[in-house]
Amino acid sequence: MSNPDPISAHILVVDDDERIRSLLRRFLMRNDFLVTTARDAAHARRLLSGLDFDLIVLDVMMPGEDGFSLTRDLRKRAQTPILLLTAKGEIEDRISGLESGADDYLAKPFEPRELLLRIAAILRRVPASENRGPKFLSIGPLRYDADKGELWQGDAPLRLTGTEQALLRRLADTPRQPVSRAELIEDMGRSPSEDAGENSERAIDVQITRLRRKIEPDPREPRYLQTVRGMGYMLVPD
């Protein structure tokens, strides 16, 4: 089933259950959404401080700060649409969710198609985010469409993997500003343990190398996707 919204919306999925996070991420990505995941409210706040999202799919029942509290706080400074998920389906909980500022409420368990339809309905009601970086970026002979997450060479699109697309979109959100490896790891929806941290950073380095092969005239001397020593990576468009 294809994405019901024509724009490849960037969705933040917040759920403390790793299995549910993974299932939602794979399902939404198969339907052409760009997806970032967070394991709790604190993780979501860190992501929201550096990224703009078109919609947040937020679990209510989480350890620490719950979804109701996070929704109320986000509504004080942002109008990003929020779809709440919970195992509870009582009327009182639905009312609490809507009163906290959520746009919609879906009780678990739910049919994946219903989730898609509710997301599509919410996105139709709200304008696209205007707070991101430039809509189009020139990278040498290439043109990057930030809204669609597409890279073009003339009239021909260049194929990007899901990870490459997510990396390029994140770096394009803040052009000419370095982004740390740790931020990129979290933005890719991963939550590595301390033991796995070094391997996760190596995985980001590998993905950056692959992306450079697609956008750099000479990947060994990168001009557009630069390494910032001691900090991370930075996209420097023309």
LOLO-416438 format. One record per residue (C-alpha): x, y, z; residue number from 1; residue in one letter. Coordinates in Angstrom, 1 decimal, always signed. Each point is the difference from the previous one (the first is absolute). Example, Ala and Ser with C-alpha at 12.3 -4.5 7.8 and 13.67 -1.06 7.14 Angstrom:
2
{c1=+12.3&c2=-4.5&c3=+7.8&pos=1&code=a}
{c1=+1.4&c2=+3.4&c3=-0.7&pos=2&code=s}
This chain:
238
{c1=+0.0&c2=+0.0&c3=+0.0&pos=1&code=m}
{c1=+1.5&c2=+3.3&c3=-1.0&pos=2&code=s}
{c1=+0.3&c2=+3.1&c3=+2.3&pos=3&code=n}
{c1=-3.4&c2=+1.7&c3=+0.1&pos=4&code=p}
{c1=+1.6&c2=+3.4&c3=+0.1&pos=5&code=d}
{c1=+1.9&c2=+1.2&c3=-3.1&pos=6&code=p}
{c1=+2.8&c2=+1.6&c3=+2.1&pos=7&code=i}
{c1=+2.5&c2=-2.3&c3=+1.6&pos=8&code=s}
{c1=-0.8&c2=+1.2&c3=+3.5&pos=9&code=a}
{c1=+2.6&c2=-0.4&c3=+2.8&pos=10&code=h}
{c1=-1.6&c2=-1.8&c3=+2.9&pos=11&code=i}
{c1=+1.4&c2=-0.3&c3=+3.6&pos=12&code=l}
{c1=-1.1&c2=-3.2&c3=+1.7&pos=13&code=v}
{c1=+0.4&c2=+0.1&c3=+3.8&pos=14&code=v}
{c1=-0.5&c2=-3.3&c3=+1.9&pos=15&code=d}
{c1=+1.8&c2=-1.7&c3=+2.8&pos=16&code=d}
{c1=-0.6&c2=-3.5&c3=-1.5&pos=17&code=d}
{c1=+2.9&c2=-0.7&c3=-2.4&pos=18&code=e}
{c1=-2.0&c2=-2.6&c3=-1.9&pos=19&code=r}
{c1=-2.9&c2=+2.4&c3=-0.7&pos=20&code=i}
{c1=+2.5&c2=+2.7&c3=-1.0&pos=21&code=r}
{c1=+1.6&c2=-2.3&c3=-2.4&pos=22&code=s}
{c1=-3.3&c2=-1.3&c3=-1.5&pos=23&code=l}
{c1=-1.4&c2=+3.5&c3=-0.4&pos=24&code=l}
{c1=+3.2&c2=+1.3&c3=-1.6&pos=25&code=r}
{c1=+0.2&c2=-2.8&c3=-2.5&pos=26&code=r}
{c1=-3.7&c2=+0.2&c3=-0.8&pos=27&code=f}
{c1=+0.0&c2=+3.8&c3=-0.5&pos=28&code=l}
{c1=+3.2&c2=-0.1&c3=-2.1&pos=29&code=m}
{c1=-1.6&c2=-2.6&c3=-2.2&pos=30&code=r}
{c1=-2.7&c2=+2.5&c3=-0.6&pos=31&code=n}
{c1=+2.5&c2=+2.7&c3=-1.1&pos=32&code=d}
{c1=+0.2&c2=+2.0&c3=+3.2&pos=33&code=f}
{c1=+3.3&c2=+1.2&c3=+1.5&pos=34&code=l}
{c1=+0.1&c2=-1.3&c3=+3.5&pos=35&code=v}
{c1=+2.0&c2=+0.8&c3=+3.1&pos=36&code=t}
{c1=-0.6&c2=-1.8&c3=+3.3&pos=37&code=t}
{c1=+0.5&c2=+1.0&c3=+3.7&pos=38&code=a}
{c1=-0.1&c2=-2.3&c3=+3.0&pos=39&code=r}
{c1=-1.5&c2=+2.4&c3=+2.5&pos=40&code=d}
{c1=-1.0&c2=+3.6&c3=+0.5&pos=41&code=a}
{c1=+3.5&c2=+1.2&c3=+0.9&pos=42&code=a}
{c1=+1.3&c2=-1.6&c3=-3.3&pos=43&code=h}
{c1=-2.8&c2=+1.6&c3=-1.9&pos=44&code=a}
{c1=+0.8&c2=+3.5&c3=+1.4&pos=45&code=r}
{c1=+3.6&c2=-0.3&c3=-1.1&pos=46&code=r}
{c1=-1.1&c2=-0.9&c3=-3.5&pos=47&code=l}
{c1=-2.6&c2=+2.8&c3=-0.1&pos=48&code=l}
{c1=+2.6&c2=+2.5&c3=+1.0&pos=49&code=s}
{c1=+1.9&c2=-0.5&c3=-3.2&pos=50&code=g}
{c1=-2.5&c2=-1.4&c3=-2.5&pos=51&code=l}
{c1=-3.4&c2=+1.0&c3=-1.4&pos=52&code=d}
{c1=-2.6&c2=-2.7&c3=-0.4&pos=53&code=f}
{c1=-3.3&c2=+0.0&c3=-2.0&pos=54&code=d}
{c1=-1.7&c2=-2.3&c3=+2.6&pos=55&code=l}
{c1=+0.7&c2=-1.7&c3=+3.3&pos=56&code=i}
{c1=-1.4&c2=-3.5&c3=+0.8&pos=57&code=v}
{c1=+0.3&c2=-0.1&c3=+3.8&pos=58&code=l}
{c1=-0.6&c2=-2.8&c3=+2.5&pos=59&code=d}
{c1=-1.9&c2=+1.1&c3=+3.1&pos=60&code=v}
{c1=+1.2&c2=-2.6&c3=+2.5&pos=61&code=m}
{c1=+3.7&c2=+0.5&c3=+0.3&pos=62&code=m}
{c1=+2.3&c2=-0.1&c3=+3.1&pos=63&code=p}
{c1=+0.9&c2=+3.4&c3=+1.3&pos=64&code=g}
{c1=-1.8&c2=+2.8&c3=-1.8&pos=65&code=e}
{c1=-3.2&c2=-1.4&c3=-1.7&pos=66&code=d}
{c1=-1.4&c2=+1.0&c3=-3.4&pos=67&code=g}
{c1=-2.7&c2=+2.3&c3=+1.5&pos=68&code=f}
{c1=+2.6&c2=+2.1&c3=+1.8&pos=69&code=s}
{c1=+2.3&c2=+0.2&c3=-3.0&pos=70&code=l}
{c1=-2.9&c2=+1.0&c3=-2.3&pos=71&code=t}
{c1=-1.0&c2=+2.8&c3=+2.4&pos=72&code=r}
{c1=+3.5&c2=+1.3&c3=+0.2&pos=73&code=d}
{c1=+0.6&c2=-0.2&c3=-3.8&pos=74&code=l}
{c1=-3.2&c2=+1.9&c3=-0.6&pos=75&code=r}
{c1=+1.4&c2=+3.0&c3=+1.9&pos=76&code=k}
{c1=+2.5&c2=+0.7&c3=-2.8&pos=77&code=r}
{c1=-0.8&c2=-2.1&c3=-3.1&pos=78&code=a}
{c1=-3.0&c2=-1.1&c3=-2.1&pos=79&code=q}
{c1=+1.5&c2=-3.2&c3=-1.4&pos=80&code=t}
{c1=-2.9&c2=-2.4&c3=-0.4&pos=81&code=p}
{c1=-0.1&c2=-2.8&c3=+2.7&pos=82&code=i}
{c1=-1.7&c2=-3.4&c3=-0.3&pos=83&code=l}
{c1=-0.1&c2=-1.7&c3=+3.4&pos=84&code=l}
{c1=+0.2&c2=-3.8&c3=+0.4&pos=85&code=l}
{c1=-1.1&c2=-1.9&c3=+3.1&pos=86&code=t}
{c1=-1.1&c2=-3.3&c3=+1.3&pos=87&code=a}
{c1=-2.8&c2=+1.7&c3=+1.7&pos=88&code=k}
{c1=-3.2&c2=+0.7&c3=-2.0&pos=89&code=g}
{c1=-2.3&c2=+1.5&c3=+2.7&pos=90&code=e}
{c1=-1.8&c2=+3.2&c3=-0.8&pos=91&code=i}
{c1=+1.7&c2=+1.8&c3=+2.9&pos=92&code=e}
{c1=+3.4&c2=-0.8&c3=-1.5&pos=93&code=d}
{c1=-1.0&c2=+1.2&c3=-3.5&pos=94&code=r}
{c1=-1.3&c2=+3.2&c3=+1.5&pos=95&code=i}
{c1=+3.2&c2=+0.5&c3=+1.9&pos=96&code=s}
{c1=+2.0&c2=-0.5&c3=-3.1&pos=97&code=g}
{c1=-2.0&c2=+2.5&c3=-2.0&pos=98&code=l}
{c1=+0.0&c2=+2.5&c3=+2.9&pos=99&code=e}
{c1=+3.8&c2=-0.2&c3=+0.2&pos=100&code=s}
{c1=+0.1&c2=+1.3&c3=-3.6&pos=101&code=g}
{c1=+0.3&c2=-3.2&c3=-2.1&pos=102&code=a}
{c1=-1.5&c2=+0.0&c3=-3.5&pos=103&code=d}
{c1=-1.3&c2=-3.6&c3=+0.2&pos=104&code=d}
{c1=+0.0&c2=-3.0&c3=+2.2&pos=105&code=y}
{c1=+0.4&c2=-3.7&c3=-0.9&pos=106&code=l}
{c1=-0.4&c2=-2.9&c3=+2.4&pos=107&code=a}
{c1=+2.2&c2=-3.1&c3=-0.1&pos=108&code=k}
{c1=-0.2&c2=-2.5&c3=-1.6&pos=109&code=p}
{c1=-0.9&c2=+1.7&c3=-3.3&pos=110&code=f}
{c1=+0.0&c2=-0.9&c3=-3.7&pos=111&code=e}
{c1=+3.0&c2=+1.4&c3=-1.8&pos=112&code=p}
{c1=-2.2&c2=+1.3&c3=-2.8&pos=113&code=r}
{c1=-2.0&c2=+2.0&c3=+2.6&pos=114&code=e}
{c1=+3.2&c2=+1.6&c3=+1.2&pos=115&code=l}
{c1=+0.8&c2=+1.0&c3=-3.6&pos=116&code=l}
{c1=-3.4&c2=+1.4&c3=-0.6&pos=117&code=l}
{c1=+0.1&c2=+2.1&c3=+3.2&pos=118&code=r}
{c1=+3.5&c2=+1.3&c3=-0.8&pos=119&code=i}
{c1=-1.2&c2=+1.0&c3=-3.5&pos=120&code=a}
{c1=-3.1&c2=+1.7&c3=+1.4&pos=121&code=a}
{c1=+2.2&c2=+2.0&c3=+2.5&pos=122&code=i}
{c1=+2.5&c2=+1.0&c3=-2.7&pos=123&code=l}
{c1=-2.8&c2=+1.2&c3=-2.3&pos=124&code=r}
{c1=-1.2&c2=+2.4&c3=+2.8&pos=125&code=r}
{c1=+3.3&c2=+1.7&c3=+0.6&pos=126&code=v}
{c1=+2.5&c2=+1.9&c3=-2.2&pos=127&code=p}
{c1=+3.4&c2=-1.4&c3=-0.6&pos=128&code=a}
{c1=+2.8&c2=+1.2&c3=+2.3&pos=129&code=s}
{c1=+1.6&c2=+3.2&c3=-0.9&pos=130&code=e}
{c1=+2.8&c2=+0.0&c3=+2.6&pos=131&code=n}
{c1=+2.5&c2=-2.3&c3=-1.8&pos=132&code=r}
{c1=+3.0&c2=+1.0&c3=-2.0&pos=133&code=g}
{c1=-0.2&c2=+1.1&c3=-3.6&pos=134&code=p}
{c1=-2.5&c2=-1.9&c3=-2.2&pos=135&code=k}
{c1=+2.7&c2=-0.6&c3=-2.7&pos=136&code=f}
{c1=+3.7&c2=-0.3&c3=+0.4&pos=137&code=l}
{c1=+2.6&c2=-0.1&c3=-2.8&pos=138&code=s}
{c1=+2.8&c2=-2.5&c3=+0.6&pos=139&code=i}
{c1=+2.2&c2=+0.5&c3=-3.1&pos=140&code=g}
{c1=-1.9&c2=-1.3&c3=-3.0&pos=141&code=p}
{c1=-2.6&c2=-1.6&c3=+2.3&pos=142&code=l}
{c1=-3.1&c2=+1.5&c3=+1.4&pos=143&code=r}
{c1=-1.5&c2=-1.1&c3=+3.3&pos=144&code=y}
{c1=-3.8&c2=+0.4&c3=+0.6&pos=145&code=d}
{c1=-0.2&c2=+0.2&c3=+3.8&pos=146&code=a}
{c1=-3.8&c2=-0.3&c3=+0.1&pos=147&code=d}
{c1=+0.0&c2=-3.3&c3=-1.9&pos=148&code=k}
{c1=+3.3&c2=-1.3&c3=+1.1&pos=149&code=g}
{c1=+1.1&c2=-0.5&c3=-3.6&pos=150&code=e}
{c1=+3.3&c2=+0.6&c3=-1.7&pos=151&code=l}
{c1=+0.1&c2=+0.8&c3=-3.7&pos=152&code=w}
{c1=+2.6&c2=+0.2&c3=-2.7&pos=153&code=q}
{c1=-1.7&c2=+2.1&c3=-2.7&pos=154&code=g}
{c1=-3.3&c2=-1.7&c3=-0.7&pos=155&code=d}
{c1=+1.1&c2=-3.4&c3=+1.4&pos=156&code=a}
{c1=-0.5&c2=-0.9&c3=+3.7&pos=157&code=p}
{c1=+2.9&c2=-1.7&c3=+1.8&pos=158&code=l}
{c1=-1.0&c2=-3.0&c3=+2.1&pos=159&code=r}
{c1=+0.6&c2=+0.4&c3=+3.7&pos=160&code=l}
{c1=-0.4&c2=-2.7&c3=+2.6&pos=161&code=t}
{c1=-2.3&c2=+0.7&c3=+3.0&pos=162&code=g}
{c1=+3.0&c2=+0.7&c3=+2.2&pos=163&code=t}
{c1=+1.7&c2=+2.2&c3=-2.5&pos=164&code=e}
{c1=-3.2&c2=+2.0&c3=-0.5&pos=165&code=q}
{c1=-0.4&c2=+0.4&c3=+3.8&pos=166&code=a}
{c1=+3.6&c2=+1.1&c3=+0.4&pos=167&code=l}
{c1=-0.2&c2=+2.5&c3=-2.9&pos=168&code=l}
{c1=-3.2&c2=+1.5&c3=+1.3&pos=169&code=r}
{c1=+1.4&c2=+0.4&c3=+3.5&pos=170&code=r}
{c1=+3.1&c2=+1.7&c3=-1.3&pos=171&code=l}
{c1=-2.0&c2=+2.2&c3=-2.4&pos=172&code=a}
{c1=-2.2&c2=+1.2&c3=+2.8&pos=173&code=d}
{c1=+3.0&c2=+1.9&c3=+1.4&pos=174&code=t}
{c1=+2.3&c2=+0.7&c3=-2.9&pos=175&code=p}
{c1=+3.5&c2=+1.2&c3=+0.8&pos=176&code=r}
{c1=-0.5&c2=-1.1&c3=+3.6&pos=177&code=q}
{c1=+1.9&c2=-3.0&c3=+1.4&pos=178&code=p}
{c1=-2.1&c2=-3.0&c3=+1.2&pos=179&code=v}
{c1=+1.6&c2=-2.4&c3=+2.4&pos=180&code=s}
{c1=+0.1&c2=-3.7&c3=-0.5&pos=181&code=r}
{c1=-2.0&c2=-0.5&c3=+3.2&pos=182&code=a}
{c1=-2.7&c2=+2.2&c3=-1.4&pos=183&code=e}
{c1=-0.1&c2=-1.8&c3=-3.3&pos=184&code=l}
{c1=-0.2&c2=-3.4&c3=+1.8&pos=185&code=i}
{c1=-3.0&c2=+1.2&c3=+2.0&pos=186&code=e}
{c1=-1.6&c2=+1.6&c3=-3.1&pos=187&code=d}
{c1=+0.2&c2=-3.3&c3=-1.8&pos=188&code=m}
{c1=-2.2&c2=-1.4&c3=+2.8&pos=189&code=g}
{c1=+2.7&c2=-2.0&c3=+1.7&pos=190&code=r}
{c1=+0.7&c2=-0.2&c3=+3.7&pos=191&code=s}
{c1=+3.4&c2=-1.7&c3=+0.4&pos=192&code=p}
{c1=+1.2&c2=-1.2&c3=+3.3&pos=193&code=s}
{c1=+3.4&c2=+1.2&c3=+1.2&pos=194&code=e}
{c1=+1.6&c2=-3.3&c3=-1.2&pos=195&code=d}
{c1=-1.5&c2=+0.5&c3=-3.5&pos=196&code=a}
{c1=+0.7&c2=+3.7&c3=-0.2&pos=197&code=g}
{c1=+3.3&c2=-0.3&c3=-1.9&pos=198&code=e}
{c1=-1.5&c2=-2.4&c3=-2.5&pos=199&code=n}
{c1=-3.0&c2=+2.3&c3=-0.5&pos=200&code=s}
{c1=+2.4&c2=+2.9&c3=-0.8&pos=201&code=e}
{c1=+1.8&c2=-2.2&c3=-2.5&pos=202&code=r}
{c1=-3.3&c2=-0.8&c3=-1.6&pos=203&code=a}
{c1=-0.7&c2=+3.7&c3=-0.4&pos=204&code=i}
{c1=+3.5&c2=+0.5&c3=-1.5&pos=205&code=d}
{c1=-0.7&c2=-2.8&c3=-2.5&pos=206&code=v}
{c1=-3.3&c2=+1.5&c3=-1.1&pos=207&code=q}
{c1=+1.6&c2=+3.4&c3=-0.4&pos=208&code=i}
{c1=+2.7&c2=-1.6&c3=-2.2&pos=209&code=t}
{c1=-2.7&c2=-1.5&c3=-2.2&pos=210&code=r}
{c1=-1.9&c2=+3.2&c3=-0.2&pos=211&code=l}
{c1=+3.2&c2=+1.9&c3=-1.0&pos=212&code=r}
{c1=+0.4&c2=-2.4&c3=-2.9&pos=213&code=r}
{c1=-3.3&c2=+1.2&c3=-1.4&pos=214&code=k}
{c1=+0.4&c2=+3.8&c3=+0.6&pos=215&code=i}
{c1=+3.7&c2=+0.7&c3=-0.1&pos=216&code=e}
{c1=+2.1&c2=+0.5&c3=-3.2&pos=217&code=p}
{c1=+2.9&c2=-1.5&c3=+1.9&pos=218&code=d}
{c1=-1.2&c2=-1.9&c3=+3.2&pos=219&code=p}
{c1=+3.6&c2=-0.1&c3=+1.3&pos=220&code=r}
{c1=+0.1&c2=+3.8&c3=+0.0&pos=221&code=e}
{c1=-3.6&c2=+0.8&c3=+1.1&pos=222&code=p}
{c1=-1.1&c2=+3.6&c3=-0.8&pos=223&code=r}
{c1=-3.7&c2=-0.2&c3=+0.9&pos=224&code=y}
{c1=-0.3&c2=-2.6&c3=+2.8&pos=225&code=l}
{c1=+2.9&c2=+1.1&c3=+2.2&pos=226&code=q}
{c1=+1.4&c2=-1.6&c3=+3.1&pos=227&code=t}
{c1=+0.3&c2=+2.5&c3=+2.9&pos=228&code=v}
{c1=+2.8&c2=-1.3&c3=+2.1&pos=229&code=r}
{c1=-1.0&c2=-0.8&c3=+3.6&pos=230&code=g}
{c1=-3.7&c2=+0.9&c3=-0.8&pos=231&code=m}
{c1=-1.5&c2=-2.0&c3=-2.8&pos=232&code=g}
{c1=-1.3&c2=+0.7&c3=-3.5&pos=233&code=y}
{c1=-1.2&c2=+3.1&c3=-1.8&pos=234&code=m}
{c1=-1.8&c2=+0.5&c3=-3.3&pos=235&code=l}
{c1=+1.4&c2=+3.0&c3=-2.0&pos=236&code=v}
{c1=-2.2&c2=+0.6&c3=-3.0&pos=237&code=p}
{c1=+0.9&c2=+2.6&c3=-2.7&pos=238&code=d}
